[in-house]
Amino acid sequence: MSIMVNLDVMMAKRKMSLGELAQKVDITMANLSILKNNKARAVRFSTLEAICKALDCQPGDILEFVPDGEEEP
């Protein structure tokens, strides 16, 4: 099983760049990029809350559970 981060999808829907979101959330672009590219092993609730506020979305719009064997390449 895996948790997929669909941050890039929400950013595209909101027409927001990585730099703009990083500034609004007060996180480095490098750390936000790690999250966006599904390389993060954890995310703080405070960070998730700030991202949801900045993108005006719910955590479920960003995080998705994908059962084993169904992961996208």
PDB file of N, CA, C and O in Angstrom:
ATOM      1  N   MET A   1       0.839  -1.182   0.000  1.00  0.00           N
ATOM      2  CA  MET A   1       0.000   0.000   0.000  1.00  0.00           C
ATOM      3  C   MET A   1       0.879   1.239   0.000  1.00  0.00           C
ATOM      4  O   MET A   1       2.039   1.205   0.411  1.00  0.00           O
ATOM      5  N   SER A   2       0.304   2.314  -0.464  1.00  0.00           N
ATOM      6  CA  SER A   2       1.084   3.531  -0.609  1.00  0.00           C
ATOM      7  C   SER A   2       0.175   4.742  -0.505  1.00  0.00           C
ATOM      8  O   SER A   2      -1.002   4.690  -0.862  1.00  0.00           O
ATOM      9  N   ILE A   3       0.730   5.812  -0.020  1.00  0.00           N
ATOM     10  CA  ILE A   3       0.032   7.089  -0.010  1.00  0.00           C
ATOM     11  C   ILE A   3       0.645   7.939  -1.115  1.00  0.00           C
ATOM     12  O   ILE A   3       1.846   8.208  -1.102  1.00  0.00           O
ATOM     13  N   MET A   4      -0.170   8.356  -2.058  1.00  0.00           N
ATOM     14  CA  MET A   4       0.284   9.193  -3.162  1.00  0.00           C
ATOM     15  C   MET A   4      -0.048  10.648  -2.836  1.00  0.00           C
ATOM     16  O   MET A   4      -1.116  10.947  -2.303  1.00  0.00           O
ATOM     17  N   VAL A   5       0.871  11.536  -3.158  1.00  0.00           N
ATOM     18  CA  VAL A   5       0.674  12.964  -2.934  1.00  0.00           C
ATOM     19  C   VAL A   5       0.349  13.607  -4.277  1.00  0.00           C
ATOM     20  O   VAL A   5       1.172  13.607  -5.193  1.00  0.00           O
ATOM     21  N   ASN A   6      -0.847  14.150  -4.382  1.00  0.00           N
ATOM     22  CA  ASN A   6      -1.314  14.786  -5.613  1.00  0.00           C
ATOM     23  C   ASN A   6      -1.223  16.305  -5.522  1.00  0.00           C
ATOM     24  O   ASN A   6      -2.107  17.023  -5.989  1.00  0.00           O
ATOM     25  N   LEU A   7      -0.162  16.769  -4.927  1.00  0.00           N
ATOM     26  CA  LEU A   7       0.016  18.199  -4.728  1.00  0.00           C
ATOM     27  C   LEU A   7       0.103  18.948  -6.050  1.00  0.00           C
ATOM     28  O   LEU A   7      -0.433  20.048  -6.185  1.00  0.00           O
ATOM     29  N   ASP A   8       0.778  18.350  -7.021  1.00  0.00           N
ATOM     30  CA  ASP A   8       0.923  19.007  -8.332  1.00  0.00           C
ATOM     31  C   ASP A   8      -0.418  19.224  -9.010  1.00  0.00           C
ATOM     32  O   ASP A   8      -0.603  20.216  -9.715  1.00  0.00           O
ATOM     33  N   VAL A   9      -1.362  18.298  -8.803  1.00  0.00           N
ATOM     34  CA  VAL A   9      -2.696  18.432  -9.393  1.00  0.00           C
ATOM     35  C   VAL A   9      -3.423  19.634  -8.794  1.00  0.00           C
ATOM     36  O   VAL A   9      -4.013  20.436  -9.517  1.00  0.00           O
ATOM     37  N   MET A  10      -3.376  19.751  -7.455  1.00  0.00           N
ATOM     38  CA  MET A  10      -4.053  20.873  -6.795  1.00  0.00           C
ATOM     39  C   MET A  10      -3.386  22.197  -7.132  1.00  0.00           C
ATOM     40  O   MET A  10      -4.064  23.212  -7.290  1.00  0.00           O
ATOM     41  N   MET A  11      -2.064  22.191  -7.244  1.00  0.00           N
ATOM     42  CA  MET A  11      -1.360  23.414  -7.603  1.00  0.00           C
ATOM     43  C   MET A  11      -1.765  23.855  -9.010  1.00  0.00           C
ATOM     44  O   MET A  11      -1.950  25.048  -9.254  1.00  0.00           O
ATOM     45  N   ALA A  12      -1.903  22.917  -9.921  1.00  0.00           N
ATOM     46  CA  ALA A  12      -2.315  23.244 -11.291  1.00  0.00           C
ATOM     47  C   ALA A  12      -3.743  23.778 -11.309  1.00  0.00           C
ATOM     48  O   ALA A  12      -4.041  24.735 -12.024  1.00  0.00           O
ATOM     49  N   LYS A  13      -4.627  23.160 -10.525  1.00  0.00           N
ATOM     50  CA  LYS A  13      -6.022  23.623 -10.462  1.00  0.00           C
ATOM     51  C   LYS A  13      -6.115  25.053  -9.929  1.00  0.00           C
ATOM     52  O   LYS A  13      -6.971  25.831 -10.351  1.00  0.00           O
ATOM     53  N   ARG A  14      -5.223  25.386  -8.999  1.00  0.00           N
ATOM     54  CA  ARG A  14      -5.233  26.718  -8.387  1.00  0.00           C
ATOM     55  C   ARG A  14      -4.288  27.689  -9.107  1.00  0.00           C
ATOM     56  O   ARG A  14      -4.163  28.851  -8.721  1.00  0.00           O
ATOM     57  N   LYS A  15      -3.627  27.193 -10.157  1.00  0.00           N
ATOM     58  CA  LYS A  15      -2.678  27.999 -10.940  1.00  0.00           C
ATOM     59  C   LYS A  15      -1.629  28.640 -10.026  1.00  0.00           C
ATOM     60  O   LYS A  15      -1.361  29.839 -10.096  1.00  0.00           O
ATOM     61  N   MET A  16      -1.050  27.801  -9.172  1.00  0.00           N
ATOM     62  CA  MET A  16      -0.061  28.276  -8.211  1.00  0.00           C
ATOM     63  C   MET A  16       1.272  27.573  -8.469  1.00  0.00           C
ATOM     64  O   MET A  16       1.312  26.357  -8.657  1.00  0.00           O
ATOM     65  N   SER A  17       2.339  28.330  -8.478  1.00  0.00           N
ATOM     66  CA  SER A  17       3.669  27.770  -8.705  1.00  0.00           C
ATOM     67  C   SER A  17       4.218  27.191  -7.402  1.00  0.00           C
ATOM     68  O   SER A  17       3.719  27.478  -6.314  1.00  0.00           O
ATOM     69  N   LEU A  18       5.249  26.376  -7.543  1.00  0.00           N
ATOM     70  CA  LEU A  18       5.909  25.787  -6.385  1.00  0.00           C
ATOM     71  C   LEU A  18       6.481  26.880  -5.491  1.00  0.00           C
ATOM     72  O   LEU A  18       6.370  26.807  -4.268  1.00  0.00           O
ATOM     73  N   GLY A  19       7.089  27.887  -6.097  1.00  0.00           N
ATOM     74  CA  GLY A  19       7.669  28.982  -5.328  1.00  0.00           C
ATOM     75  C   GLY A  19       6.627  29.775  -4.565  1.00  0.00           C
ATOM     76  O   GLY A  19       6.837  30.145  -3.409  1.00  0.00           O
ATOM     77  N   GLU A  20       5.504  30.034  -5.216  1.00  0.00           N
ATOM     78  CA  GLU A  20       4.425  30.784  -4.570  1.00  0.00           C
ATOM     79  C   GLU A  20       3.853  30.009  -3.389  1.00  0.00           C
ATOM     80  O   GLU A  20       3.619  30.573  -2.320  1.00  0.00           O
ATOM     81  N   LEU A  21       3.627  28.698  -3.591  1.00  0.00           N
ATOM     82  CA  LEU A  21       3.100  27.876  -2.501  1.00  0.00           C
ATOM     83  C   LEU A  21       4.111  27.777  -1.363  1.00  0.00           C
ATOM     84  O   LEU A  21       3.738  27.861  -0.193  1.00  0.00           O
ATOM     85  N   ALA A  22       5.370  27.602  -1.695  1.00  0.00           N
ATOM     86  CA  ALA A  22       6.413  27.520  -0.664  1.00  0.00           C
ATOM     87  C   ALA A  22       6.425  28.779   0.188  1.00  0.00           C
ATOM     88  O   ALA A  22       6.571  28.706   1.409  1.00  0.00           O
ATOM     89  N   GLN A  23       6.274  29.924  -0.447  1.00  0.00           N
ATOM     90  CA  GLN A  23       6.260  31.189   0.284  1.00  0.00           C
ATOM     91  C   GLN A  23       5.029  31.293   1.180  1.00  0.00           C
ATOM     92  O   GLN A  23       5.138  31.719   2.330  1.00  0.00           O
ATOM     93  N   LYS A  24       3.862  30.909   0.667  1.00  0.00           N
ATOM     94  CA  LYS A  24       2.627  30.992   1.464  1.00  0.00           C
ATOM     95  C   LYS A  24       2.642  30.030   2.645  1.00  0.00           C
ATOM     96  O   LYS A  24       2.112  30.341   3.711  1.00  0.00           O
ATOM     97  N   VAL A  25       3.245  28.871   2.457  1.00  0.00           N
ATOM     98  CA  VAL A  25       3.263  27.844   3.496  1.00  0.00           C
ATOM     99  C   VAL A  25       4.460  28.011   4.431  1.00  0.00           C
ATOM    100  O   VAL A  25       4.501  27.416   5.508  1.00  0.00           O
ATOM    101  N   ASP A  26       5.425  28.817   4.017  1.00  0.00           N
ATOM    102  CA  ASP A  26       6.655  29.040   4.778  1.00  0.00           C
ATOM    103  C   ASP A  26       7.440  27.740   4.927  1.00  0.00           C
ATOM    104  O   ASP A  26       7.784  27.316   6.030  1.00  0.00           O
ATOM    105  N   ILE A  27       7.712  27.126   3.777  1.00  0.00           N
ATOM    106  CA  ILE A  27       8.497  25.898   3.689  1.00  0.00           C
ATOM    107  C   ILE A  27       9.473  26.085   2.534  1.00  0.00           C
ATOM    108  O   ILE A  27       9.182  26.819   1.590  1.00  0.00           O
ATOM    109  N   THR A  28      10.611  25.437   2.600  1.00  0.00           N
ATOM    110  CA  THR A  28      11.567  25.598   1.507  1.00  0.00           C
ATOM    111  C   THR A  28      11.036  24.937   0.233  1.00  0.00           C
ATOM    112  O   THR A  28      10.270  23.975   0.281  1.00  0.00           O
ATOM    113  N   MET A  29      11.465  25.480  -0.897  1.00  0.00           N
ATOM    114  CA  MET A  29      11.056  24.882  -2.169  1.00  0.00           C
ATOM    115  C   MET A  29      11.573  23.451  -2.270  1.00  0.00           C
ATOM    116  O   MET A  29      10.904  22.590  -2.842  1.00  0.00           O
ATOM    117  N   ALA A  30      12.755  23.191  -1.720  1.00  0.00           N
ATOM    118  CA  ALA A  30      13.314  21.835  -1.762  1.00  0.00           C
ATOM    119  C   ALA A  30      12.422  20.845  -1.000  1.00  0.00           C
ATOM    120  O   ALA A  30      12.137  19.755  -1.497  1.00  0.00           O
ATOM    121  N   ASN A  31      11.986  21.222   0.194  1.00  0.00           N
ATOM    122  CA  ASN A  31      11.126  20.336   0.977  1.00  0.00           C
ATOM    123  C   ASN A  31       9.753  20.176   0.342  1.00  0.00           C
ATOM    124  O   ASN A  31       9.183  19.085   0.372  1.00  0.00           O
ATOM    125  N   LEU A  32       9.221  21.235  -0.224  1.00  0.00           N
ATOM    126  CA  LEU A  32       7.930  21.148  -0.899  1.00  0.00           C
ATOM    127  C   LEU A  32       8.046  20.266  -2.150  1.00  0.00           C
ATOM    128  O   LEU A  32       7.124  19.516  -2.471  1.00  0.00           O
ATOM    129  N   SER A  33       9.154  20.358  -2.834  1.00  0.00           N
ATOM    130  CA  SER A  33       9.403  19.535  -4.010  1.00  0.00           C
ATOM    131  C   SER A  33       9.474  18.057  -3.641  1.00  0.00           C
ATOM    132  O   SER A  33       8.949  17.210  -4.363  1.00  0.00           O
ATOM    133  N   ILE A  34      10.117  17.748  -2.528  1.00  0.00           N
ATOM    134  CA  ILE A  34      10.187  16.366  -2.040  1.00  0.00           C
ATOM    135  C   ILE A  34       8.780  15.837  -1.791  1.00  0.00           C
ATOM    136  O   ILE A  34       8.469  14.702  -2.150  1.00  0.00           O
ATOM    137  N   LEU A  35       7.940  16.647  -1.183  1.00  0.00           N
ATOM    138  CA  LEU A  35       6.558  16.249  -0.929  1.00  0.00           C
ATOM    139  C   LEU A  35       5.799  16.076  -2.234  1.00  0.00           C
ATOM    140  O   LEU A  35       5.092  15.086  -2.420  1.00  0.00           O
ATOM    141  N   LYS A  36       5.942  17.030  -3.131  1.00  0.00           N
ATOM    142  CA  LYS A  36       5.226  17.005  -4.410  1.00  0.00           C
ATOM    143  C   LYS A  36       5.595  15.791  -5.259  1.00  0.00           C
ATOM    144  O   LYS A  36       4.754  15.252  -5.978  1.00  0.00           O
ATOM    145  N   ASN A  37       6.851  15.367  -5.171  1.00  0.00           N
ATOM    146  CA  ASN A  37       7.335  14.256  -5.990  1.00  0.00           C
ATOM    147  C   ASN A  37       7.233  12.900  -5.300  1.00  0.00           C
ATOM    148  O   ASN A  37       7.887  11.944  -5.715  1.00  0.00           O
ATOM    149  N   ASN A  38       6.423  12.810  -4.256  1.00  0.00           N
ATOM    150  CA  ASN A  38       6.183  11.555  -3.534  1.00  0.00           C
ATOM    151  C   ASN A  38       7.449  10.950  -2.940  1.00  0.00           C
ATOM    152  O   ASN A  38       7.563   9.728  -2.849  1.00  0.00           O
ATOM    153  N   LYS A  39       8.391  11.776  -2.541  1.00  0.00           N
ATOM    154  CA  LYS A  39       9.629  11.294  -1.934  1.00  0.00           C
ATOM    155  C   LYS A  39       9.621  11.456  -0.417  1.00  0.00           C
ATOM    156  O   LYS A  39      10.511  10.946   0.263  1.00  0.00           O
ATOM    157  N   ALA A  40       8.630  12.156   0.115  1.00  0.00           N
ATOM    158  CA  ALA A  40       8.559  12.400   1.559  1.00  0.00           C
ATOM    159  C   ALA A  40       8.125  11.138   2.292  1.00  0.00           C
ATOM    160  O   ALA A  40       7.295  10.373   1.801  1.00  0.00           O
ATOM    161  N   ARG A  41       8.693  10.936   3.460  1.00  0.00           N
ATOM    162  CA  ARG A  41       8.322   9.781   4.273  1.00  0.00           C
ATOM    163  C   ARG A  41       7.309  10.176   5.348  1.00  0.00           C
ATOM    164  O   ARG A  41       6.686   9.315   5.970  1.00  0.00           O
ATOM    165  N   ALA A  42       7.150  11.480   5.560  1.00  0.00           N
ATOM    166  CA  ALA A  42       6.211  11.978   6.566  1.00  0.00           C
ATOM    167  C   ALA A  42       5.876  13.429   6.249  1.00  0.00           C
ATOM    168  O   ALA A  42       6.614  14.114   5.541  1.00  0.00           O
ATOM    169  N   VAL A  43       4.753  13.879   6.786  1.00  0.00           N
ATOM    170  CA  VAL A  43       4.382  15.284   6.660  1.00  0.00           C
ATOM    171  C   VAL A  43       3.729  15.698   7.979  1.00  0.00           C
ATOM    172  O   VAL A  43       2.886  14.981   8.517  1.00  0.00           O
ATOM    173  N   ARG A  44       4.117  16.833   8.479  1.00  0.00           N
ATOM    174  CA  ARG A  44       3.525  17.340   9.724  1.00  0.00           C
ATOM    175  C   ARG A  44       2.102  17.822   9.444  1.00  0.00           C
ATOM    176  O   ARG A  44       1.813  18.358   8.374  1.00  0.00           O
ATOM    177  N   PHE A  45       1.233  17.625  10.410  1.00  0.00           N
ATOM    178  CA  PHE A  45      -0.134  18.112  10.263  1.00  0.00           C
ATOM    179  C   PHE A  45      -0.158  19.623  10.078  1.00  0.00           C
ATOM    180  O   PHE A  45      -0.990  20.145   9.335  1.00  0.00           O
ATOM    181  N   SER A  46       0.752  20.332  10.750  1.00  0.00           N
ATOM    182  CA  SER A  46       0.785  21.785  10.609  1.00  0.00           C
ATOM    183  C   SER A  46       1.138  22.183   9.172  1.00  0.00           C
ATOM    184  O   SER A  46       0.612  23.167   8.651  1.00  0.00           O
ATOM    185  N   THR A  47       2.023  21.422   8.540  1.00  0.00           N
ATOM    186  CA  THR A  47       2.382  21.689   7.140  1.00  0.00           C
ATOM    187  C   THR A  47       1.210  21.367   6.229  1.00  0.00           C
ATOM    188  O   THR A  47       0.890  22.139   5.326  1.00  0.00           O
ATOM    189  N   LEU A  48       0.568  20.226   6.464  1.00  0.00           N
ATOM    190  CA  LEU A  48      -0.597  19.835   5.671  1.00  0.00           C
ATOM    191  C   LEU A  48      -1.717  20.864   5.815  1.00  0.00           C
ATOM    192  O   LEU A  48      -2.379  21.208   4.836  1.00  0.00           O
ATOM    193  N   GLU A  49      -1.925  21.348   7.027  1.00  0.00           N
ATOM    194  CA  GLU A  49      -2.938  22.379   7.273  1.00  0.00           C
ATOM    195  C   GLU A  49      -2.617  23.658   6.498  1.00  0.00           C
ATOM    196  O   GLU A  49      -3.503  24.253   5.884  1.00  0.00           O
ATOM    197  N   ALA A  50      -1.361  24.077   6.527  1.00  0.00           N
ATOM    198  CA  ALA A  50      -0.959  25.296   5.821  1.00  0.00           C
ATOM    199  C   ALA A  50      -1.118  25.138   4.308  1.00  0.00           C
ATOM    200  O   ALA A  50      -1.534  26.075   3.627  1.00  0.00           O
ATOM    201  N   ILE A  51      -0.792  23.967   3.787  1.00  0.00           N
ATOM    202  CA  ILE A  51      -0.964  23.710   2.345  1.00  0.00           C
ATOM    203  C   ILE A  51      -2.441  23.757   1.983  1.00  0.00           C
ATOM    204  O   ILE A  51      -2.816  24.356   0.975  1.00  0.00           O
ATOM    205  N   CYS A  52      -3.282  23.126   2.801  1.00  0.00           N
ATOM    206  CA  CYS A  52      -4.728  23.126   2.536  1.00  0.00           C
ATOM    207  C   CYS A  52      -5.299  24.542   2.584  1.00  0.00           C
ATOM    208  O   CYS A  52      -6.159  24.889   1.775  1.00  0.00           O
ATOM    209  N   LYS A  53      -4.833  25.353   3.515  1.00  0.00           N
ATOM    210  CA  LYS A  53      -5.289  26.748   3.587  1.00  0.00           C
ATOM    211  C   LYS A  53      -4.859  27.513   2.342  1.00  0.00           C
ATOM    212  O   LYS A  53      -5.654  28.246   1.754  1.00  0.00           O
ATOM    213  N   ALA A  54      -3.607  27.342   1.944  1.00  0.00           N
ATOM    214  CA  ALA A  54      -3.077  28.073   0.790  1.00  0.00           C
ATOM    215  C   ALA A  54      -3.766  27.660  -0.512  1.00  0.00           C
ATOM    216  O   ALA A  54      -3.977  28.490  -1.397  1.00  0.00           O
ATOM    217  N   LEU A  55      -4.114  26.379  -0.625  1.00  0.00           N
ATOM    218  CA  LEU A  55      -4.740  25.876  -1.858  1.00  0.00           C
ATOM    219  C   LEU A  55      -6.260  25.805  -1.764  1.00  0.00           C
ATOM    220  O   LEU A  55      -6.927  25.427  -2.727  1.00  0.00           O
ATOM    221  N   ASP A  56      -6.810  26.168  -0.602  1.00  0.00           N
ATOM    222  CA  ASP A  56      -8.253  26.114  -0.365  1.00  0.00           C
ATOM    223  C   ASP A  56      -8.803  24.736  -0.741  1.00  0.00           C
ATOM    224  O   ASP A  56      -9.668  24.604  -1.607  1.00  0.00           O
ATOM    225  N   CYS A  57      -8.272  23.716  -0.061  1.00  0.00           N
ATOM    226  CA  CYS A  57      -8.681  22.349  -0.357  1.00  0.00           C
ATOM    227  C   CYS A  57      -8.706  21.528   0.926  1.00  0.00           C
ATOM    228  O   CYS A  57      -8.402  22.034   2.006  1.00  0.00           O
ATOM    229  N   GLN A  58      -9.068  20.270   0.796  1.00  0.00           N
ATOM    230  CA  GLN A  58      -9.099  19.329   1.908  1.00  0.00           C
ATOM    231  C   GLN A  58      -7.889  18.396   1.809  1.00  0.00           C
ATOM    232  O   GLN A  58      -7.349  18.218   0.717  1.00  0.00           O
ATOM    233  N   PRO A  59      -7.451  17.794   2.922  1.00  0.00           N
ATOM    234  CA  PRO A  59      -6.321  16.865   2.863  1.00  0.00           C
ATOM    235  C   PRO A  59      -6.534  15.737   1.852  1.00  0.00           C
ATOM    236  O   PRO A  59      -5.583  15.291   1.209  1.00  0.00           O
ATOM    237  N   GLY A  60      -7.771  15.278   1.712  1.00  0.00           N
ATOM    238  CA  GLY A  60      -8.085  14.219   0.750  1.00  0.00           C
ATOM    239  C   GLY A  60      -7.914  14.645  -0.699  1.00  0.00           C
ATOM    240  O   GLY A  60      -7.822  13.798  -1.588  1.00  0.00           O
ATOM    241  N   ASP A  61      -7.871  15.941  -0.944  1.00  0.00           N
ATOM    242  CA  ASP A  61      -7.606  16.427  -2.305  1.00  0.00           C
ATOM    243  C   ASP A  61      -6.124  16.276  -2.646  1.00  0.00           C
ATOM    244  O   ASP A  61      -5.751  16.257  -3.819  1.00  0.00           O
ATOM    245  N   ILE A  62      -5.290  16.169  -1.627  1.00  0.00           N
ATOM    246  CA  ILE A  62      -3.843  16.104  -1.815  1.00  0.00           C
ATOM    247  C   ILE A  62      -3.309  14.688  -1.611  1.00  0.00           C
ATOM    248  O   ILE A  62      -2.428  14.242  -2.345  1.00  0.00           O
ATOM    249  N   LEU A  63      -3.843  13.985  -0.614  1.00  0.00           N
ATOM    250  CA  LEU A  63      -3.360  12.651  -0.273  1.00  0.00           C
ATOM    251  C   LEU A  63      -4.336  11.586  -0.758  1.00  0.00           C
ATOM    252  O   LEU A  63      -5.551  11.735  -0.627  1.00  0.00           O
ATOM    253  N   GLU A  64      -3.787  10.506  -1.323  1.00  0.00           N
ATOM    254  CA  GLU A  64      -4.619   9.425  -1.862  1.00  0.00           C
ATOM    255  C   GLU A  64      -4.001   8.089  -1.478  1.00  0.00           C
ATOM    256  O   GLU A  64      -2.797   7.885  -1.631  1.00  0.00           O
ATOM    257  N   PHE A  65      -4.829   7.186  -0.980  1.00  0.00           N
ATOM    258  CA  PHE A  65      -4.387   5.831  -0.669  1.00  0.00           C
ATOM    259  C   PHE A  65      -4.461   4.986  -1.942  1.00  0.00           C
ATOM    260  O   PHE A  65      -5.489   4.963  -2.619  1.00  0.00           O
ATOM    261  N   VAL A  66      -3.370   4.296  -2.260  1.00  0.00           N
ATOM    262  CA  VAL A  66      -3.325   3.434  -3.432  1.00  0.00           C
ATOM    263  C   VAL A  66      -2.898   2.043  -2.960  1.00  0.00           C
ATOM    264  O   VAL A  66      -1.782   1.881  -2.466  1.00  0.00           O
ATOM    265  N   PRO A  67      -3.765   1.038  -3.103  1.00  0.00           N
ATOM    266  CA  PRO A  67      -3.415  -0.328  -2.678  1.00  0.00           C
ATOM    267  C   PRO A  67      -2.209  -0.869  -3.462  1.00  0.00           C
ATOM    268  O   PRO A  67      -1.890  -0.379  -4.545  1.00  0.00           O
ATOM    269  N   ASP A  68      -1.557  -1.874  -2.904  1.00  0.00           N
ATOM    270  CA  ASP A  68      -0.398  -2.501  -3.563  1.00  0.00           C
ATOM    271  C   ASP A  68      -0.746  -2.938  -4.970  1.00  0.00           C
ATOM    272  O   ASP A  68      -1.842  -3.434  -5.231  1.00  0.00           O
ATOM    273  N   GLY A  69       0.197  -2.748  -5.868  1.00  0.00           N
ATOM    274  CA  GLY A  69       0.031  -3.184  -7.250  1.00  0.00           C
ATOM    275  C   GLY A  69      -0.735  -2.236  -8.130  1.00  0.00           C
ATOM    276  O   GLY A  69      -0.860  -2.477  -9.330  1.00  0.00           O
ATOM    277  N   GLU A  70      -1.257  -1.157  -7.567  1.00  0.00           N
ATOM    278  CA  GLU A  70      -2.041  -0.202  -8.345  1.00  0.00           C
ATOM    279  C   GLU A  70      -1.356   1.143  -8.480  1.00  0.00           C
ATOM    280  O   GLU A  70      -1.960   2.111  -8.943  1.00  0.00           O
ATOM    281  N   GLU A  71      -0.094   1.207  -8.075  1.00  0.00           N
ATOM    282  CA  GLU A  71       0.630   2.482  -8.122  1.00  0.00           C
ATOM    283  C   GLU A  71       0.940   2.864  -9.550  1.00  0.00           C
ATOM    284  O   GLU A  71       1.248   2.017 -10.388  1.00  0.00           O
ATOM    285  N   GLU A  72       0.853   4.162  -9.814  1.00  0.00           N
ATOM    286  CA  GLU A  72       1.202   4.679 -11.142  1.00  0.00           C
ATOM    287  C   GLU A  72       2.712   4.752 -11.256  1.00  0.00           C
ATOM    288  O   GLU A  72       3.396   4.926 -10.247  1.00  0.00           O
ATOM    289  N   PRO A  73       3.248   4.621 -12.464  1.00  0.00           N
ATOM    290  CA  PRO A  73       4.703   4.689 -12.633  1.00  0.00           C
ATOM    291  C   PRO A  73       5.268   6.044 -12.326  1.00  0.00           C
ATOM    292  O   PRO A  73       6.478   6.246 -12.426  1.00  0.00           O
TER     293      PRO A  73
END
